[in-house]
Amino acid sequence: ALEKKVVKSKVGEKVGLPCCYEIPSSESLHNYRVYWQKNTTKVVLAYAKGEMIYNHERYKNRTEMNPRNLTLWISPVEILDNGSYQCIVQYLRSPQNPFVLCDETVTLFVTADFSKPNITAEVSATSCETTEMVVRCSSHGGFPKPKISGTLNNESVVWNDTWVSKSSLSLYSVTGKLWLNVTKDVSFTCSVEYNGFAKSTSLLLNKTNGCIVPTVPPSYNVLTASSIIIITFLLAITLAARYLPRHVCSHCCKPQDSVDEGVKECMKPPMISKVTPETSSV
């Protein structure tokens, strides 16, 4: 059994598919018939007696064959070129009795680069302890069918939902969605993997600060009671300051006296009348 040959190429590149036979330098392509066909049914390119006798419409102006090693060159490569190709070489000993020198299959594996993943994060809820986020990662324009992965601080995360869609040109788009509870600032990475290749994007997810608690104002009843107590206290002080000095020594001080005289008068002891014989007899 022959080892299966695999050739990898990207969209837009030039690729060569090797044949199973090489024409000796002593001979020319005129003595051979060469067929390149795809999936064993569709002839891509055919030569007989040194001349091209067939070229498939889809491969016109994109294919050529080396006249010595019979390599099939395709440029530029398209997604639809992906598949198995068969090289068949016949030796024309006589036009009536050609025989097959080789018949071998080579697989062309075409890839198309995905766009750099785009990450978006939307805050759905927040608190002092955690921030809930909906994270989406998307990429498009690649081939073959990809898989999407992600890490949170270098730890793998499991996607809640993943959508893969296929365009008319067989290119893929992929979108992943997951919910995260972020308790601190963390680094998130989204990767799109396809055929041994990968495209990645990183994003810093910030924990939003929702821990500012507003001061609760005192209730209306507390304010009313406090105001009444303060007003009452001020009225009491005012009344005491106005009326208390008028009642000091009111029995001994006259209003018209000055303050100094009033004090002196109030300090004099009361006079005691002496009873003399003269007064008693009158």
LOZABA-661457 format. One record per residue (C-alpha): residue number from 1; residue in three letters; chain; z, y, x. Coordinates in nm, 4 decimals. Example, Ala and Ser with C-alpha at 12.3 -4.5 7.8 and 13.67 -1.06 7.14 Angstrom:
+-----+------+------+----------+----------+----------+
: pos : code : unit :        Z :        Y :        X :
+-----+------+------+----------+----------+----------+
:   1 :  ALA :    A :   0.7800 :  -0.4500 :   1.2300 :
:   2 :  SER :    A :   0.7140 :  -0.1060 :   1.3670 :
+-----+------+------+----------+----------+----------+
END
This chain:
+-----+------+------+----------+----------+----------+
: pos : code : unit :        Z :        Y :        X :
+-----+------+------+----------+----------+----------+
:   1 :  ALA :    A :   0.0000 :   0.0000 :   0.0000 :
:   2 :  LEU :    A :  -0.0889 :   0.3435 :   0.1249 :
:   3 :  GLU :    A :   0.1802 :   0.6078 :   0.1494 :
:   4 :  LYS :    A :   0.1424 :   0.8589 :  -0.1284 :
:   5 :  LYS :    A :   0.0473 :   1.1997 :   0.0072 :
:   6 :  VAL :    A :   0.2007 :   1.5140 :  -0.1392 :
:   7 :  VAL :    A :   0.0896 :   1.8672 :  -0.0619 :
:   8 :  LYS :    A :   0.2903 :   2.1713 :  -0.1791 :
:   9 :  SER :    A :   0.1532 :   2.5162 :  -0.2326 :
:  10 :  LYS :    A :   0.2387 :   2.8386 :  -0.4115 :
:  11 :  VAL :    A :   0.0284 :   3.0289 :  -0.6602 :
:  12 :  GLY :    A :  -0.2178 :   3.2572 :  -0.4850 :
:  13 :  GLU :    A :  -0.2189 :   3.0707 :  -0.1547 :
:  14 :  LYS :    A :  -0.4948 :   2.8661 :   0.0120 :
:  15 :  VAL :    A :  -0.4308 :   2.4931 :   0.0308 :
:  16 :  GLY :    A :  -0.6157 :   2.1997 :   0.1879 :
:  17 :  LEU :    A :  -0.6093 :   1.8494 :   0.0392 :
:  18 :  PRO :    A :  -0.6771 :   1.5857 :   0.3092 :
:  19 :  CYS :    A :  -0.9269 :   1.3062 :   0.2504 :
:  20 :  CYS :    A :  -0.8848 :   0.9444 :   0.3563 :
:  21 :  TYR :    A :  -1.1924 :   0.9410 :   0.5795 :
:  22 :  GLU :    A :  -1.3403 :   1.1488 :   0.8595 :
:  23 :  ILE :    A :  -1.7110 :   1.1380 :   0.9423 :
:  24 :  PRO :    A :  -1.7770 :   1.0388 :   1.3068 :
:  25 :  SER :    A :  -1.9357 :   1.3019 :   1.5241 :
:  26 :  SER :    A :  -2.2328 :   1.0727 :   1.5760 :
:  27 :  GLU :    A :  -2.3211 :   1.0880 :   1.2085 :
:  28 :  SER :    A :  -2.3755 :   1.3607 :   0.9516 :
:  29 :  LEU :    A :  -2.2825 :   1.4232 :   0.5905 :
:  30 :  HIS :    A :  -2.6359 :   1.3181 :   0.4910 :
:  31 :  ASN :    A :  -2.5380 :   0.9509 :   0.5139 :
:  32 :  TYR :    A :  -2.2455 :   0.9841 :   0.2710 :
:  33 :  ARG :    A :  -2.1559 :   1.0555 :  -0.0871 :
:  34 :  VAL :    A :  -1.8190 :   1.2267 :  -0.1421 :
:  35 :  TYR :    A :  -1.6377 :   1.2814 :  -0.4702 :
:  36 :  TRP :    A :  -1.3278 :   1.4901 :  -0.5239 :
:  37 :  GLN :    A :  -1.1903 :   1.4402 :  -0.8731 :
:  38 :  LYS :    A :  -0.8704 :   1.5306 :  -1.0523 :
:  39 :  ASN :    A :  -0.6559 :   1.2858 :  -1.2474 :
:  40 :  THR :    A :  -0.9278 :   1.0207 :  -1.1907 :
:  41 :  THR :    A :  -1.1400 :   1.1640 :  -1.4735 :
:  42 :  LYS :    A :  -1.2529 :   1.5198 :  -1.3963 :
:  43 :  VAL :    A :  -1.4895 :   1.5696 :  -1.1022 :
:  44 :  VAL :    A :  -1.3991 :   1.8816 :  -0.9071 :
:  45 :  LEU :    A :  -1.6597 :   1.8668 :  -0.6323 :
:  46 :  ALA :    A :  -1.9329 :   1.6202 :  -0.5331 :
:  47 :  TYR :    A :  -2.1661 :   1.5914 :  -0.2338 :
:  48 :  ALA :    A :  -2.4600 :   1.3576 :  -0.1749 :
:  49 :  LYS :    A :  -2.6904 :   1.3472 :   0.1283 :
:  50 :  GLY :    A :  -2.5321 :   1.6625 :   0.2674 :
:  51 :  GLU :    A :  -2.5810 :   1.8723 :  -0.0469 :
:  52 :  MET :    A :  -2.3384 :   1.9828 :  -0.3184 :
:  53 :  ILE :    A :  -2.4471 :   1.8157 :  -0.6390 :
:  54 :  TYR :    A :  -2.1605 :   1.9237 :  -0.8680 :
:  55 :  ASN :    A :  -1.8828 :   2.1817 :  -0.8870 :
:  56 :  HIS :    A :  -1.6555 :   2.2048 :  -1.1923 :
:  57 :  GLU :    A :  -1.6691 :   2.5345 :  -1.3776 :
:  58 :  ARG :    A :  -1.2991 :   2.6027 :  -1.3335 :
:  59 :  TYR :    A :  -1.3193 :   2.5475 :  -0.9572 :
:  60 :  LYS :    A :  -1.6350 :   2.7447 :  -0.8875 :
:  61 :  ASN :    A :  -1.5930 :   3.0070 :  -0.6158 :
:  62 :  ARG :    A :  -1.2475 :   2.8640 :  -0.5432 :
:  63 :  THR :    A :  -1.3314 :   2.5349 :  -0.3647 :
:  64 :  GLU :    A :  -1.5106 :   2.4200 :  -0.0514 :
:  65 :  MET :    A :  -1.5182 :   2.0997 :   0.1525 :
:  66 :  ASN :    A :  -1.5031 :   2.0540 :   0.5278 :
:  67 :  PRO :    A :  -1.8178 :   1.8602 :   0.6351 :
:  68 :  ARG :    A :  -1.6317 :   1.6531 :   0.8965 :
:  69 :  ASN :    A :  -1.2810 :   1.5654 :   0.7743 :
:  70 :  LEU :    A :  -1.3812 :   1.6162 :   0.4070 :
:  71 :  THR :    A :  -1.0720 :   1.8253 :   0.3318 :
:  72 :  LEU :    A :  -1.0889 :   1.9977 :  -0.0073 :
:  73 :  TRP :    A :  -0.9848 :   2.3622 :   0.0189 :
:  74 :  ILE :    A :  -0.8697 :   2.5501 :  -0.2906 :
:  75 :  SER :    A :  -0.8150 :   2.9259 :  -0.2891 :
:  76 :  PRO :    A :  -0.6497 :   3.0975 :  -0.4606 :
:  77 :  VAL :    A :  -0.4280 :   2.8236 :  -0.6030 :
:  78 :  GLU :    A :  -0.3504 :   2.8419 :  -0.9745 :
:  79 :  ILE :    A :  -0.0806 :   2.6778 :  -1.1828 :
:  80 :  LEU :    A :  -0.3361 :   2.4560 :  -1.3564 :
:  81 :  ASP :    A :  -0.4386 :   2.3132 :  -1.0181 :
:  82 :  ASN :    A :  -0.1135 :   2.1188 :  -1.0179 :
:  83 :  GLY :    A :  -0.1737 :   1.7410 :  -1.0320 :
:  84 :  SER :    A :  -0.3269 :   1.4383 :  -0.8577 :
:  85 :  TYR :    A :  -0.6591 :   1.4476 :  -0.6740 :
:  86 :  GLN :    A :  -0.8686 :   1.1528 :  -0.5604 :
:  87 :  CYS :    A :  -1.1043 :   1.1469 :  -0.2632 :
:  88 :  ILE :    A :  -1.3781 :   0.8799 :  -0.2847 :
:  89 :  VAL :    A :  -1.6188 :   0.8314 :   0.0094 :
:  90 :  GLN :    A :  -1.9271 :   0.6125 :  -0.0131 :
:  91 :  TYR :    A :  -2.1552 :   0.5145 :   0.2736 :
:  92 :  LEU :    A :  -2.5214 :   0.5262 :   0.1868 :
:  93 :  ARG :    A :  -2.6531 :   0.2297 :   0.3867 :
:  94 :  SER :    A :  -2.9206 :   0.2199 :   0.1288 :
:  95 :  PRO :    A :  -2.9476 :   0.4278 :  -0.1901 :
:  96 :  GLN :    A :  -2.9511 :   0.1082 :  -0.3944 :
:  97 :  ASN :    A :  -2.6434 :  -0.0472 :  -0.2320 :
:  98 :  PRO :    A :  -2.3783 :   0.2134 :  -0.1325 :
:  99 :  PHE :    A :  -2.0296 :   0.0857 :  -0.0547 :
: 100 :  VAL :    A :  -1.6897 :   0.2570 :  -0.0725 :
: 101 :  LEU :    A :  -1.5282 :   0.3494 :   0.2573 :
: 102 :  CYS :    A :  -1.2070 :   0.4907 :   0.1099 :
: 103 :  ASP :    A :  -1.0446 :   0.5806 :  -0.2198 :
: 104 :  GLU :    A :  -0.7129 :   0.7630 :  -0.1920 :
: 105 :  THR :    A :  -0.4995 :   0.9908 :  -0.4043 :
: 106 :  VAL :    A :  -0.3175 :   1.3059 :  -0.2918 :
: 107 :  THR :    A :  -0.0819 :   1.5037 :  -0.5154 :
: 108 :  LEU :    A :  -0.0864 :   1.8821 :  -0.5212 :
: 109 :  PHE :    A :   0.2461 :   2.0242 :  -0.6261 :
: 110 :  VAL :    A :   0.2076 :   2.3916 :  -0.7168 :
: 111 :  THR :    A :   0.4991 :   2.6309 :  -0.7424 :
: 112 :  ALA :    A :   0.5251 :   2.9905 :  -0.8572 :
: 113 :  ASP :    A :   0.8106 :   3.2140 :  -0.7508 :
: 114 :  PHE :    A :   1.0484 :   3.3264 :  -1.0207 :
: 115 :  SER :    A :   1.1486 :   3.6890 :  -1.0391 :
: 116 :  LYS :    A :   1.4812 :   3.7895 :  -0.8906 :
: 117 :  PRO :    A :   1.7447 :   3.7055 :  -1.1541 :
: 118 :  ASN :    A :   1.8642 :   3.9968 :  -1.3618 :
: 119 :  ILE :    A :   2.2360 :   3.9937 :  -1.4519 :
: 120 :  THR :    A :   2.3878 :   4.1985 :  -1.7327 :
: 121 :  ALA :    A :   2.7531 :   4.2029 :  -1.8377 :
: 122 :  GLU :    A :   2.8846 :   4.3363 :  -2.1674 :
: 123 :  VAL :    A :   3.2559 :   4.3822 :  -2.2440 :
: 124 :  SER :    A :   3.3409 :   4.2226 :  -2.5773 :
: 125 :  ALA :    A :   3.7208 :   4.2688 :  -2.5719 :
: 126 :  THR :    A :   3.9850 :   4.4004 :  -2.3344 :
: 127 :  SER :    A :   4.3614 :   4.4014 :  -2.2929 :
: 128 :  CYS :    A :   4.6167 :   4.4590 :  -2.0180 :
: 129 :  GLU :    A :   4.5903 :   4.0949 :  -1.9122 :
: 130 :  THR :    A :   4.2189 :   4.0143 :  -1.9391 :
: 131 :  THR :    A :   3.8722 :   4.1482 :  -2.0092 :
: 132 :  GLU :    A :   3.6345 :   3.9292 :  -2.2105 :
: 133 :  MET :    A :   3.2721 :   3.9617 :  -2.0998 :
: 134 :  VAL :    A :   2.9393 :   3.8225 :  -2.2168 :
: 135 :  VAL :    A :   2.7237 :   3.7649 :  -1.9074 :
: 136 :  ARG :    A :   2.3471 :   3.7047 :  -1.9259 :
: 137 :  CYS :    A :   2.1168 :   3.6035 :  -1.6421 :
: 138 :  SER :    A :   1.7392 :   3.5853 :  -1.6787 :
: 139 :  SER :    A :   1.4296 :   3.5229 :  -1.4655 :
: 140 :  HIS :    A :   1.0614 :   3.4724 :  -1.5440 :
: 141 :  GLY :    A :   0.7125 :   3.3963 :  -1.4128 :
: 142 :  GLY :    A :   0.7911 :   3.0772 :  -1.2211 :
: 143 :  PHE :    A :   0.6869 :   2.7142 :  -1.1979 :
: 144 :  PRO :    A :   0.7908 :   2.4323 :  -1.2304 :
: 145 :  LYS :    A :   1.0639 :   2.4172 :  -1.4930 :
: 146 :  PRO :    A :   1.3809 :   2.5617 :  -1.3394 :
: 147 :  LYS :    A :   1.7501 :   2.5103 :  -1.3716 :
: 148 :  ILE :    A :   2.0019 :   2.7918 :  -1.3698 :
: 149 :  SER :    A :   2.3459 :   2.7923 :  -1.2083 :
: 150 :  GLY :    A :   2.6252 :   3.0389 :  -1.1449 :
: 151 :  THR :    A :   2.9412 :   3.0917 :  -0.9415 :
: 152 :  LEU :    A :   3.2523 :   3.3007 :  -0.9937 :
: 153 :  ASN :    A :   3.4239 :   3.3780 :  -0.6628 :
: 154 :  ASN :    A :   3.2282 :   3.0847 :  -0.5117 :
: 155 :  GLU :    A :   3.3509 :   2.8503 :  -0.7873 :
: 156 :  SER :    A :   3.0883 :   2.6922 :  -1.0150 :
: 157 :  VAL :    A :   3.0748 :   2.8033 :  -1.3776 :
: 158 :  VAL :    A :   2.9284 :   2.6138 :  -1.6710 :
: 159 :  TRP :    A :   2.6722 :   2.7995 :  -1.8806 :
: 160 :  ASN :    A :   2.7394 :   2.8073 :  -2.2538 :
: 161 :  ASP :    A :   2.3701 :   2.8431 :  -2.3458 :
: 162 :  THR :    A :   2.0405 :   2.8193 :  -2.1580 :
: 163 :  TRP :    A :   1.6901 :   2.8874 :  -2.2888 :
: 164 :  VAL :    A :   1.3696 :   2.7883 :  -2.1109 :
: 165 :  SER :    A :   1.0352 :   2.9015 :  -2.2519 :
: 166 :  LYS :    A :   0.6782 :   2.8285 :  -2.1398 :
: 167 :  SER :    A :   0.3960 :   3.0816 :  -2.1428 :
: 168 :  SER :    A :   0.0283 :   3.0215 :  -2.2101 :
: 169 :  LEU :    A :  -0.0316 :   3.0021 :  -1.8334 :
: 170 :  SER :    A :   0.2359 :   2.7307 :  -1.7986 :
: 171 :  LEU :    A :   0.4762 :   2.9715 :  -1.6335 :
: 172 :  TYR :    A :   0.8421 :   2.9495 :  -1.7260 :
: 173 :  SER :    A :   1.1101 :   3.1984 :  -1.8225 :
: 174 :  VAL :    A :   1.4795 :   3.1105 :  -1.8208 :
: 175 :  THR :    A :   1.7879 :   3.2810 :  -1.9638 :
: 176 :  GLY :    A :   2.1513 :   3.1767 :  -1.9321 :
: 177 :  LYS :    A :   2.4502 :   3.3068 :  -2.1270 :
: 178 :  LEU :    A :   2.8227 :   3.2557 :  -2.0817 :
: 179 :  TRP :    A :   3.1568 :   3.4074 :  -2.1764 :
: 180 :  LEU :    A :   3.4098 :   3.4991 :  -1.9068 :
: 181 :  ASN :    A :   3.7739 :   3.6038 :  -1.9163 :
: 182 :  VAL :    A :   3.8122 :   3.8371 :  -1.6193 :
: 183 :  THR :    A :   4.1702 :   3.8998 :  -1.5051 :
: 184 :  LYS :    A :   4.0738 :   4.0904 :  -1.1875 :
: 185 :  ASP :    A :   3.7650 :   4.2212 :  -1.0094 :
: 186 :  VAL :    A :   3.5467 :   3.9208 :  -0.9225 :
: 187 :  SER :    A :   3.2061 :   3.8468 :  -0.7703 :
: 188 :  PHE :    A :   2.9543 :   3.6633 :  -0.9891 :
: 189 :  THR :    A :   2.6316 :   3.4998 :  -0.8672 :
: 190 :  CYS :    A :   2.3368 :   3.3693 :  -1.0708 :
: 191 :  SER :    A :   2.0791 :   3.1355 :  -0.9135 :
: 192 :  VAL :    A :   1.7462 :   3.0006 :  -1.0421 :
: 193 :  GLU :    A :   1.6407 :   2.6783 :  -0.8669 :
: 194 :  TYR :    A :   1.2913 :   2.5219 :  -0.8734 :
: 195 :  ASN :    A :   1.1222 :   2.2654 :  -0.6502 :
: 196 :  GLY :    A :   1.3643 :   2.3145 :  -0.3627 :
: 197 :  PHE :    A :   1.3457 :   2.6938 :  -0.3823 :
: 198 :  ALA :    A :   1.6081 :   2.9295 :  -0.5207 :
: 199 :  LYS :    A :   1.6372 :   3.2935 :  -0.6203 :
: 200 :  SER :    A :   1.9844 :   3.4468 :  -0.6490 :
: 201 :  THR :    A :   2.1491 :   3.7725 :  -0.7533 :
: 202 :  SER :    A :   2.5140 :   3.8788 :  -0.7195 :
: 203 :  LEU :    A :   2.7124 :   4.1237 :  -0.9294 :
: 204 :  LEU :    A :   3.0669 :   4.2617 :  -0.9053 :
: 205 :  LEU :    A :   3.2456 :   4.2256 :  -1.2381 :
: 206 :  ASN :    A :   3.5218 :   4.4848 :  -1.2776 :
: 207 :  LYS :    A :   3.8377 :   4.4237 :  -1.4762 :
: 208 :  THR :    A :   3.8635 :   4.7243 :  -1.7077 :
: 209 :  ASN :    A :   4.1989 :   4.9058 :  -1.7191 :
: 210 :  GLY :    A :   4.3279 :   4.8913 :  -2.0744 :
: 211 :  CYS :    A :   4.6969 :   4.9086 :  -1.9873 :
: 212 :  ILE :    A :   4.7690 :   5.2781 :  -2.0579 :
: 213 :  VAL :    A :   5.0187 :   5.2722 :  -2.3474 :
: 214 :  PRO :    A :   5.0530 :   5.6117 :  -2.5272 :
: 215 :  THR :    A :   5.4017 :   5.7593 :  -2.5811 :
: 216 :  VAL :    A :   5.5192 :   5.7051 :  -2.9397 :
: 217 :  PRO :    A :   5.6228 :   6.0415 :  -3.0963 :
: 218 :  PRO :    A :   5.9587 :   6.0589 :  -3.2768 :
: 219 :  SER :    A :   5.9498 :   6.0051 :  -3.6486 :
: 220 :  TYR :    A :   5.9514 :   6.2886 :  -3.9001 :
: 221 :  ASN :    A :   6.3083 :   6.2113 :  -4.0211 :
: 222 :  VAL :    A :   6.4471 :   6.2271 :  -3.6680 :
: 223 :  LEU :    A :   6.2829 :   6.5663 :  -3.6076 :
: 224 :  THR :    A :   6.4157 :   6.7042 :  -3.9359 :
: 225 :  ALA :    A :   6.7763 :   6.5933 :  -3.8723 :
: 226 :  SER :    A :   6.7698 :   6.7295 :  -3.5173 :
: 227 :  SER :    A :   6.6377 :   7.0652 :  -3.6348 :
: 228 :  ILE :    A :   6.9102 :   7.0984 :  -3.9013 :
: 229 :  ILE :    A :   7.1851 :   7.0237 :  -3.6484 :
: 230 :  ILE :    A :   7.0530 :   7.2794 :  -3.3978 :
: 231 :  ILE :    A :   7.0115 :   7.5520 :  -3.6602 :
: 232 :  THR :    A :   7.3627 :   7.4923 :  -3.7983 :
: 233 :  PHE :    A :   7.5106 :   7.5114 :  -3.4493 :
: 234 :  LEU :    A :   7.3361 :   7.8415 :  -3.3758 :
: 235 :  LEU :    A :   7.4520 :   7.9926 :  -3.7059 :
: 236 :  ALA :    A :   7.8106 :   7.8936 :  -3.6352 :
: 237 :  ILE :    A :   7.8034 :   8.0607 :  -3.2941 :
: 238 :  THR :    A :   7.6498 :   8.3767 :  -3.4405 :
: 239 :  LEU :    A :   7.9097 :   8.4063 :  -3.7175 :
: 240 :  ALA :    A :   8.1950 :   8.3406 :  -3.4798 :
: 241 :  ALA :    A :   8.0742 :   8.6091 :  -3.2409 :
: 242 :  ARG :    A :   8.0395 :   8.8650 :  -3.5223 :
: 243 :  TYR :    A :   8.3642 :   8.8207 :  -3.7206 :
: 244 :  LEU :    A :   8.6246 :   8.6791 :  -3.4814 :
: 245 :  PRO :    A :   8.7019 :   9.0095 :  -3.2845 :
: 246 :  ARG :    A :   8.7789 :   9.2079 :  -3.6083 :
: 247 :  HIS :    A :   9.0739 :   8.9870 :  -3.6970 :
: 248 :  VAL :    A :   9.2535 :   9.0194 :  -3.3641 :
: 249 :  CYS :    A :   9.5701 :   9.2382 :  -3.4113 :
: 250 :  SER :    A :   9.4362 :   9.3674 :  -3.7375 :
: 251 :  HIS :    A :   9.7937 :   9.4428 :  -3.8460 :
: 252 :  CYS :    A :   9.8561 :   9.6779 :  -3.5539 :
: 253 :  CYS :    A :   9.5276 :   9.8420 :  -3.4590 :
: 254 :  LYS :    A :   9.3562 :  10.1206 :  -3.6440 :
: 255 :  PRO :    A :   8.9846 :  10.1359 :  -3.6707 :
: 256 :  GLN :    A :   8.9624 :  10.4908 :  -3.5330 :
: 257 :  ASP :    A :   9.1580 :  10.4108 :  -3.2195 :
: 258 :  SER :    A :   8.9704 :  10.3404 :  -2.9085 :
: 259 :  VAL :    A :   8.9865 :  10.0008 :  -2.7553 :
: 260 :  ASP :    A :   9.2281 :  10.1088 :  -2.4821 :
: 261 :  GLU :    A :   9.4532 :  10.2975 :  -2.7176 :
: 262 :  GLY :    A :   9.4447 :  10.0113 :  -2.9636 :
: 263 :  VAL :    A :   9.5557 :   9.7745 :  -2.7022 :
: 264 :  LYS :    A :   9.8364 :  10.0063 :  -2.5933 :
: 265 :  GLU :    A :   9.9492 :  10.0646 :  -2.9476 :
: 266 :  CYS :    A :   9.9464 :   9.6963 :  -3.0191 :
: 267 :  MET :    A :  10.1576 :   9.6329 :  -2.7107 :
: 268 :  LYS :    A :  10.4338 :   9.8806 :  -2.8124 :
: 269 :  PRO :    A :  10.7379 :   9.7151 :  -2.9664 :
: 270 :  PRO :    A :  10.8227 :   9.8260 :  -3.3163 :
: 271 :  MET :    A :  11.0732 :  10.1144 :  -3.3464 :
: 272 :  ILE :    A :  11.4189 :  10.0361 :  -3.4872 :
: 273 :  SER :    A :  11.5801 :  10.3229 :  -3.6673 :
: 274 :  LYS :    A :  11.9440 :  10.3860 :  -3.5756 :
: 275 :  VAL :    A :  12.1885 :  10.4680 :  -3.8477 :
: 276 :  THR :    A :  12.4138 :  10.7593 :  -3.7490 :
: 277 :  PRO :    A :  12.7058 :  10.9050 :  -3.9319 :
: 278 :  GLU :    A :  12.5073 :  11.2146 :  -4.0015 :
: 279 :  THR :    A :  12.2226 :  11.0302 :  -4.1579 :
: 280 :  SER :    A :  12.4413 :  10.8034 :  -4.3530 :
: 281 :  SER :    A :  12.6237 :  11.0838 :  -4.5119 :
: 282 :  VAL :    A :  12.3141 :  11.2700 :  -4.6221 :
+-----+------+------+----------+----------+----------+
END
